[in-house]
Amino acid sequence: MRVDKFLKISRLVKRRTVAKEMADQGRIKVNGRVVKSSYDVKIDDIIEVGYGTRQVKAKVLDLRETTKKAEASDLYELVD
């Protein structure tokens, strides 16, 4: 699954187009490397998303094509 789609489905980013723009600006890292929006996310990857001055790190636990809002947080686990 593409990283921009995963961020949208997991609700870490509200819109896929916003996630794509963030990746194009180099604000998304997977396992410590800056990636493009087309990067293929795998289970156990560590995704870092830069929101201005704040960084969010999340470990991928599951990949799904669609999810309900209540189940979105089951797709990842926040990491310090």
Secondary structure, DSSP 8 states (H G I E B T S, - for coil): -BHHHHHHHTTSSS-HHHHHHHHHTT-EEETTEE--TT-B--TT-EEEEEETTEEEEEEE----S---GGGGGGGEEEE-
